[in-house]
Amino acid sequence: MGLAILAIALWIGLGSYGLTRWLAVALGLLGAGLAWTGAQRWRFARGAGGPGLVQVDERRLIYWGPLTGGVIDLDNLARLDLDPGGRPAHWQLTSLSGQLLAVPVNAQGAEALFDLFAALPGLRTEAMLAALARQGGPPVTLWRASNVVALPRPGARRPH
């Protein structure tokens, strides 16, 4: 849709002058912004067919998995990690209370997580997309709440 708006703006802009040309420039900027957002969403999507179902209700993530599941409110999120080495790769969300919720990146409805994660203050979308494109490797911390001192990394060994 963004590319179509950009093409229309270019067509109008090349065939006009004055105020109409400036309106075409504004329309072109809107189209470019939509195209950029669409490209990011396309890079985020990992297809379907993964285990479980993701639902996002306001600022609440609900994951219904075949073996596990859970609910985490965005306001209670302490850390967001991505484990690209998992099979399949999965998001690891840790709450302020230490609850861990692992959500496969290809679970049904997981594309709704893009908007949820984008609402996290200070999350770098490009870093998240780059980590998502990696094949394998250790978990990567993508975001941490500013009011949290330290939480153990998911899967890390704890001293006895």
N, C-alpha and C positions, 0 to 999 in steps of 0.2 A: 504494500500500500504506500509506503514511504517513497519507493522508487517511482511509482505512478504519479504521486503528487509532485515530486521533483521534476519529472518529465513535463508535466503540464505547466509548472512554473517556468521552466526553461522555454517552452513553446510560447507562452504569453510574454515572457521577458524579451525574447528576441524579436517579437512582432509588435512591440509597443514602445512608448516613450513616456517620460514624465512620471506622474503619480502611479499610473498603471504598472510601469516598470518596477517602481519601489514596492508595490504590492506583490508583484511576482517574486521579488527578492525575498520578501518576508515569507511567502508561500514556499519558496525553495528551501529556506532555512527550516521551516516546519517539516517539509518532506525529508530533508537530510537527517533531522533529529529522529523522525519516525523510522527511517531506514537504519540508523545506528542502533536504536533500541531493538528493532527486529533482528538485527544481526547478533546482538548480545543474547537475546532469547534463543535464537537458533543454536548458538554455541553452547548454551546451558542445557538444552534438551538432550536427553540421552536415550530417547526411545521409550518404548513401553515393554511390558512383558516381564518386568522384574517382580520380585516377591512383594506382596503387600499393596496397600492402598493409602495414599496421602490425602488428607483433607486439611484445608486452611480455612479457619473461621475467624474473621477479624485478625487478631494478632496471636492466634492460637494454632499450633500445629498438632494435628491428630494423625497418628500412624497406626494402621491396623495391619499387622504382619502375620504371616502364617505361624510363627513361633513366639514372637514378641510383639510388643506395641506399646503405645503410651501417648501422653499428652504433655506438651511443653508450651507455656506461654512465652511469647517473645520478651515480655517485660521481666521474666525470671530467668532468662538465658544468661549463662556465665561465659560460655565458650562455644565456638563453632569450629569443628575440625572436619577435614576431608581425608578419608582413608582410601587413596587410590589403589592400594594393594589388595583391598578386600575383593571377594568374588561374590557378587559384583562390588564395585567401588561403592562406598556409602558415606553419607554425612553422619557425623557424630556430634550430637547436640548435648551439652552438659548444662544442667540447671544450677541455680545458686545453691540448692540443697545437695548437689552432687549426683542427682539422677542422670543416667546416661540413656539417650535414645539414639539408636542407630537406624538410619533410613537409607535403603538402597537408592542410588541416583536414578535408577530406571524403574522405580516403583510406579504403579499407575497413579497419575495425578501429581508426580514429583515436579513437573514444570511450574506448578504454583509456588514452589519454594523460592523461585527467583525474586518475586515481589516481596516475599517475607524477609529474605536475606538482605535485599536492597534497602529495607527499612532500618537495618542495624546501623547505628551511628559510627561512621569511620570505616565501614567495610569497603575495601577496594575491589570493585567489581572485576576489573581486569585481572587482578591477582587470583581471584576466585575462579575465573574462567581458565586462566593458565594452569592452575592446579588441577582443574577438572580434565584438562586435555592430556595430562601426564598419564602414562601407563605404568602402573606399579609404583613402588617406593613406600617410604614411611608416611604415617599420617602427618598432615600439614595443618597447623593452627591458622585459620583465616581471620578470626575475630575473637576478641576477648573483651568482656565488659570492663570498663574503666574502674569500677568499684570493687573488683575482685583481686585479691592479693595473689593467690596461687591455688590451682587445683591440679591434682595429678592427671597426667595425660591418659586418655582411655587406653587400657591394655598395659599400662606401665606397672611394673612390680612395686608393691608397697612394702616398706620395711615391717618386719614383725615385731 
